[in-house]
Amino acid sequence: MDSSTNQTDMTKPPRARVADAVDPDIASEAPRNRDYLEGFLAAKTGEAAVGGEGSDLQADVIAALREIFDPEIPVNIYDLGLIYGVEVDDDRDATVTMTLTTPHCPVAESMPGEIELRVASVPGIRDAEVVLVWEPAWGPHKMSDEARLELGML
């Protein structure tokens, strides 16, 4: 890759489809028997936009983030204020913008990867990306009232 190429200009490669892998010669020899997935595979997704602010898919991602707890503080990372943004586009790709309590946090290397895996496992999400930022810096003022109550700060 040319060092002058900006990674943000790169587009994602097309997703592989089952139909792309079917060999027409083999498929004609042995027809596939009906199975329990037939109706599921034939179902089409709705025409409405799936992503965007306030979408069900975004709410599902936020719910998944609320299941991840900071290992040092008994509060989930969403209510702790570590998540600055959750975006889900119409291609069902999720982008989570987050920070950590400090750059020297013991989970600085593992937490973003764990979040990416958890978000990618949300049904309906095609791809997940975590963007780790340090500005604005995290502070206790970013915590939800529920988190402050849990920690005895209210």
N, C-alpha and C positions, 0 to 999 in steps of 0.2 A: 504494500500500500504506500502510495506517495505520501511523504510526511506533510505536504502542503494541503492534502485533502482534509476537509472538515468533516468530522464524523456525523454532524447533524444534517449534512446534505445527502447522506446515504439513505436510500429507501430500504425497507425491510424486504427480504426475498419473499416470493410467493409461497403460500402454504401448500404442502403436498395434499393431494386429494386421493381418495380411494380409487376413483374412476381412472386416475392417471396410472395406477399400478396394475390394472386388469389387462391380462393378455387375451386378446380376442380369440385366438386359436384354442386356448385352454377353456375359456368361458363357453364356447360353443359345444365342446365335447360333453361336459357334465353340468347341466343346469343346477343352480343353487336351490336347495329346498327352502321352503318358507320357514322362517324362524321368528322368535319373539321380538327381534329387533326391527323387523320389516316396517311396522307402523311408525316406530320411532325414527328410523332413518328417512322415511318418506315425508315426515312432518316438516313443514317449512316454518321458518321463523317469521314473526310478525313484521309488517312493513314499517311500523313506528320506529323512531330513533331509539337505540338501546342505550346510548351513552348520554353524557351531558349532566349538568348540574341538577340534582334532585332525582336522577333516574333510579330505578329499582336496582340496577346493577351497581351503581355507585353506593347505594345503601348497603348492599350485600358486602361490598369491599370494606366499608367502614365497620360493619358488624364483625368481619373477620379480623380487622385490626384491633378491635376492642377485646379480642381473645388473647392478644399477645401482651404479656406483662413484663415490665422492667424487672430485671433480676435483683436489683438493689432496693427498689421501692415497690410496695405491694399495690401498684396501680397500673392499669393498662396504658399502653403507649399513646392511645388516642386521647384519653382523658387527661393524661399527663401533659399533653400539649406538644408532644414530639412530632406530630403529623401536621404539617403546614398546608397540605393540599392533597386531594384525591380527585383525579380526573380519569374519566372513562370515555373514550371516543366511540364513534359509531362503528368502528371495526372491532370493538370489544377489547381494546388495548387499554390497560390501566397504567397510570403514572402516579406514583406516590412521592410527594416532596416531603422530606422529613429532616430532622436534626437529631442530635443527641444532647444529653444534659451537658456534657463537656467533650472536647476533642479527645481527651485521655480516658474516656469511658471504657471500662473493661470489655464491653461488647461492641466496640466501634467497628471491629472487623466482621463480626458474625451477625449482628442485628440486621443490617440492610439485606443480607442474603436470606435470612430467615423470613423477613417481611416479604421479599420478592416471591419466595416459594409459597408462602401462605396466601398471598393475593392471587398468584397464578392458579392456585387450587380452587378458587371460588368458581362454582359452576357458571358458565357463560363467559368467563374471561379467557381471551385467546392468548394474551401475552401480558407480562407485568414488568415494570421497570421502577426502580427506586432511585430517586435523585437525592443525594445527601448534601445538605447545605449547612453553612455555619452562620449565615446572616439572614435574618436577624437572629441574634444569639438567644438560646432558650433561657427562660427565667421562670421562677415560680408563678409569676403573673399569667403565664400561658396555660396553667392548669384549669380544668373545669371546676365548678363548685363541688361536684361529687368527689373529685380527687382531693380537693382541699379538706372536705369533710372527713374522708377516709383517713387522711394523714393528721387530723386534729388541728388543722390550720384555720378553721372557721370558728 
